[in-house]
Amino acid sequence: MSLLLAALIFNSLFIACLTAPQEHVWTDEVVSYSGFQLWSITPHNKEGREFLEKIQRDYELDVWQESRSGNGTVDVLIPPDFQPELKLRLADVEIPYLVKINDVQTVINNGNAKVSISDEKVKAQGYKMDWTSYHRLSDIYSYLTYLANSFPQIVTLIDIGWSYEGRPLYVVRISSASSPDTKPAIWIDGGIHAREWITPAVATYFIQQLVEVAGNAELSTNLVWYIMPVMNPDGYEFTHKRNRLWRKSRSKAALFCRGVDHNRNFGYKWGGLGASRNPCAETFRGSAAFSERETAAVSKFIQGKSTNIKVSITLHSYGQYIILPWAYDVLYPTDYDELLALAENAASKFVRFKYSVGNTAQLLYPSSGSSADWAKSIGIKYTYAVELGDTGTYGFVLPPSLILPICEDFFPALKVFADKAATMTH
């Protein structure tokens, strides 16, 4: 190894250790975010935004949320070592900021409290799942198995493949139709980004409402639901065991870095704007489109149902947006107005958490290789990504107390999408 190459590798590792600890590459120890703060920074003009972008690159900061609309704020995770210097640099250029979370690890600890469901309750209902706490993958999968065994007339648990680390990839099919393969369908997925714990919670809540609540039976009479609560089971488990803020898959991307951003790995406009070639980056696109076992399995399954799937919803967090194609650039599909009208109708049903609606790349940022763009490209008409609550008070470390309010607030909006899908026969 040349001295220059060795120096470059050492420098990269040194920087990685100073910034957000995405993974300890040498050990299996649990990553701590003690002293890390979440800052909401508001650049008021183009120069300020460019300055902030430079800071993000120079310090390799983890950007939690950004908006291209107006004077949108940017939520950034700030390591303790950089806080004094960045305060001075922002003050010099008069860019205001607000500390939203004073110590991220404290919030993580509060949100990671162990699930405490009594043995009596588990015995009575047959499963551990609830929507007042976050659950490990084993609880989620056990719940899906319980439903398939208890309601075989409407629930089918479909194993569509295996993750990189050997975990099954499950899709739940829900329908009471006598010939479900002929009915219009809705696809919903969660957990594509590992740290977005609210998304599997919302997806499983939808399943529970559709299967176990008799008053919702009509939603499965003339409609088939395909719901995948956890598209990234390896990453999801890693967030529970090692690193709460891990985002990507867990495949071996490079010598010192793991993971691919599944939402940059789909095969439409793959490798364009908003997708990184750097294997250590949060938005690493992978070595090729569908390089990941998870995205390959999901795409194969959806393609097999694409003539029937009329609505596709991929759940993310956070920000409270319903966003529309295209994501790869500020461009609009020819039927954009129809997609927008349905999204606005759904958004009007939210009461507690108000959702903004618009084009993904224009409202937020370009992101090529996204699952939503790919779904639209293969002919699924109504395709959306939904960024769930909140708007940044807690971000990715949303407390369990907000799970049920977010779920309950969404369900009336989900019925809007269901009503549209049920009327589409072609």
MOLINLIN-V35120 format. One record per backbone hydrogen bond with DSSP energy under -1.0 kcal/mol. NH is the residue of the N-H (numbers start at 1). CO is the residue of the C=O. If there is no record, write none. Layout:
# MOLINLIN-V35120
NH;CO / NH;CO
This chain:
# MOLINLIN-V35120
6;2 / 7;3 / 8;4 / 9;5 / 10;6 / 11;7 / 12;8 / 13;9 / 14;10 / 15;11 / 16;12 / 17;13 / 18;14 / 19;15 / 22;20 / 31;242 / 36;33 / 37;78 / 38;101 / 39;76 / 40;98 / 41;74 / 42;96 / 49;45 / 50;46 / 51;47 / 52;48 / 53;49 / 54;50 / 55;51 / 56;52 / 57;53 / 58;54 / 59;55 / 61;56 / 64;75 / 65;75 / 68;363 / 72;69 / 74;41 / 75;65 / 76;39 / 77;62 / 78;37 / 82;79 / 86;82 / 87;83 / 88;84 / 89;85 / 90;86 / 91;87 / 92;88 / 93;89 / 95;90 / 98;40 / 100;38 / 101;38 / 104;36 / 105;33 / 107;103 / 108;104 / 109;105 / 110;106 / 111;107 / 112;108 / 122;118 / 123;119 / 124;120 / 125;121 / 126;122 / 140;136 / 141;137 / 142;138 / 143;139 / 144;140 / 145;141 / 146;142 / 147;143 / 148;144 / 149;145 / 150;146 / 151;147 / 154;151 / 155;151 / 156;173 / 158;171 / 160;169 / 163;167 / 166;163 / 169;161 / 171;158 / 172;227 / 173;156 / 174;225 / 175;154 / 176;220 / 182;179 / 183;180 / 185;308 / 186;224 / 187;311 / 188;226 / 189;313 / 190;228 / 194;247 / 196;193 / 197;195 / 199;196 / 201;197 / 202;198 / 203;199 / 204;200 / 205;201 / 206;202 / 207;203 / 208;204 / 209;205 / 210;206 / 211;207 / 212;208 / 216;213 / 217;214 / 219;216 / 220;217 / 221;218 / 224;184 / 225;174 / 226;186 / 227;172 / 228;188 / 231;190 / 232;191 / 236;232 / 237;233 / 238;234 / 239;235 / 240;236 / 241;237 / 242;238 / 243;238 / 246;243 / 249;260 / 254;257 / 259;251 / 261;284 / 264;261 / 265;262 / 266;369 / 268;266 / 272;269 / 275;272 / 276;283 / 281;278 / 284;281 / 285;276 / 290;265 / 291;288 / 296;292 / 297;293 / 298;294 / 299;295 / 300;296 / 301;297 / 302;298 / 303;299 / 304;300 / 305;302 / 308;305 / 309;305 / 310;185 / 311;185 / 312;382 / 313;187 / 314;384 / 315;189 / 316;386 / 319;388 / 319;390 / 320;388 / 321;387 / 322;356 / 323;385 / 324;358 / 331;329 / 336;333 / 339;335 / 340;336 / 341;337 / 342;338 / 343;339 / 344;340 / 345;341 / 346;342 / 347;343 / 348;344 / 349;346 / 350;347 / 356;320 / 358;322 / 360;324 / 361;326 / 363;359 / 364;360 / 367;327 / 368;273 / 369;268 / 374;370 / 375;371 / 376;372 / 377;373 / 378;374 / 379;376 / 380;375 / 382;310 / 383;381 / 384;312 / 385;323 / 386;314 / 387;321 / 388;316 / 397;394 / 402;399 / 403;400 / 406;402 / 407;403 / 408;404 / 409;405 / 410;406 / 411;407 / 414;410 / 415;411 / 417;413 / 418;414 / 419;415 / 420;416 / 421;417 / 422;418 / 424;421
